[in-house]
Amino acid sequence: MAAGQYSESYSQIGDYKRHRAMILETAKHIMAEEVKVPVLIHNGKAISESLVILEYIEETWKQTPLLPKDPFQQANARFWAKFIDEKLYPSIVWGVFLKEGQEQEKGVLESLENLRHLEDEFRGKKFFGGETIGLADLALGWLAYYLDIFEDAAGLKQADEEKFPSLAAWKQEFANVPVVRQSWPDRGKIAEKLVAMRHNLMQPNSKSYTTGQCSESHSQAGDYKRHRAMILETAKHIMAEEVMVFRSLTSPFALRVIWALKLKGVEFEEIWEDLSNKSPLLLQYNPIYKKVPVLVHNGKAISESLVILEYIEETWKQTPLLPQDPYQRANARFWAKFIDEKQLYPSIRFGVLLKEGKEQEKGVLEFLENLQHVEDELRGKKFFGGETIGLADLALGWLAYYLDIFEEAAGLKLADEEKFPSLAAWKQEFANVPVVRQSWPDRGKVAERFVAMRKASLGKETPR
Ligand SMILES: N[C@@H](CCC(=O)N[C@@H](CS)C(=O)NCC(=O)O)C(=O)O
């Protein structure tokens, strides 16, 4: 376990309050209204978000690597770590542990499906990366200890050894690693806390939108079938340096990948997906999320745009997207994660574009609150990292083009230049980068899509 990650370790030495005050003081990173643990403080620099911290630890202390050397295997580890945070943990905690009755039954199905993905991944392996413990194992580590406690507290058994033998074996292997075995918190106290939490918090925690659901129904040029045939053909002849990007007409996540490849001067082929009729190849390459973008490099498929950006960075070293310094790298990763997890895109799309009246007002407030954090971060800087465009800029890039279109479609002004001057300047800078300027999808078509989505959602038109 990484040093100083748990608030409990501070309380153990009895001066938790002092530490907490220090953390609150030091931690400039804002992920929510409160500062969340863990926060790692290294020589006075605060880093938050556990996965960002793990990357920082990896880059700062090189002994006992947590990530493999090979970029594809690295991407795999990052993919699973992200899957665990974004899908598995919420499905178990919010979907099962904090629910009851029919809602819980539904949650159980979803969490079992997620556990099944893990079971498939673990088959024949000791850890995610093979023989040695790594980043994804640390991300999943809680499960080795907490799943039983969750199950006890909720009074149901989800993952038995017979149905999930590889997962059970992993749990055993992981729990047996000496530093892991020595670091678990007191089982009795945890169980007690969880039972109390379940009791107090048993209320629906449903969000009004789901992360990144972009169901588009357009195929680019109406020649989808031809593309599909071509893809299948191409897939049969994987060339020496084959780089393909699965994208859709309006996907902002896919744009990140397109920009990164163009910035690095990597040639690639674009595969246009109709998200209302996904190709078998997309389902094959991204069986878990079934979303674009997917990058296929020499037959190896990588999904999740931020994981893909890291892969691109590792594979093609020219025009770096991340700075050299581990702390600055952590900062870039923090903001990329903030943009995705505070759900700037889903919050504007699902909370503003598709809503009206009071609900929309609530969505606007939430979006603007998140945007204010970005405004504060960009103050006095050209890009997130200073003078040059990088990972966090690519993560936010969609906003430079889509914000105005969203505003037009929703018929309201969200972020004016007076209130968000740094953001306005950043939008201009970003949109002026040649590879960015050349890659925007057709404005009219995107606007048409957004207007249609809004009408359909508000019941003013039958969805297509
Ligand atoms: N977290 C993903 C989000 C990708 C995503 O939401 N893609 C949307 C298009 S914008 C998609 O493929 N949606 C299809 C679906 O939800 O079925 C990433 O960063 O790549």
The ligand as a Tripos MOL2 file, in Angstrom:
@<TRIPOS>MOLECULE
LIG
   20    19     1     0     0
SMALL
NO_CHARGES

@<TRIPOS>ATOM
      1 N1        -15.2060    6.7980  -20.9550 N.3       1 LIG1
      2 C1        -15.2700    6.5870  -22.3790 C.3       1 LIG1
      3 C2        -16.5310    7.2020  -22.9040 C.3       1 LIG1
      4 C3        -16.7770    6.8670  -24.3590 C.3       1 LIG1
      5 C4        -18.2280    7.1320  -24.7730 C.2       1 LIG1
      6 O1        -19.0930    7.4810  -23.9810 O.2       1 LIG1
      7 N2        -18.5010    6.9590  -26.0790 N.am      1 LIG1
      8 C5        -19.8390    7.1120  -26.5900 C.3       1 LIG1
      9 C6        -19.8200    8.0800  -27.7660 C.3       1 LIG1
     10 S1        -19.5810    9.7180  -27.2300 S.3       1 LIG1
     11 C7        -20.3560    5.7800  -27.1120 C.2       1 LIG1
     12 O2        -19.6750    5.0690  -27.8130 O.2       1 LIG1
     13 N3        -21.6060    5.4580  -26.7630 N.am      1 LIG1
     14 C8        -22.2500    4.2750  -27.2150 C.3       1 LIG1
     15 C9        -23.1680    3.7100  -26.1830 C.2       1 LIG1
     16 O3        -23.2460    4.2590  -25.0760 O.co2     1 LIG1
     17 O4        -23.7990    2.6830  -26.4750 O.co2     1 LIG1
     18 C10       -14.0250    7.1500  -23.0340 C.2       1 LIG1
     19 O5        -13.4030    8.0390  -22.4860 O.co2     1 LIG1
     20 O6        -13.6300    6.6350  -24.0920 O.co2     1 LIG1
@<TRIPOS>BOND
     1     1     2 1
     2     2     3 1
     3     2    18 1
     4     3     4 1
     5     4     5 1
     6     5     6 2
     7     5     7 1
     8     7     8 1
     9     8     9 1
    10     8    11 1
    11     9    10 1
    12    11    12 2
    13    11    13 1
    14    13    14 1
    15    14    15 1
    16    15    16 2
    17    15    17 1
    18    18    19 2
    19    18    20 1
@<TRIPOS>SUBSTRUCTURE
     1 LIG1         1 GROUP 0 **** ****
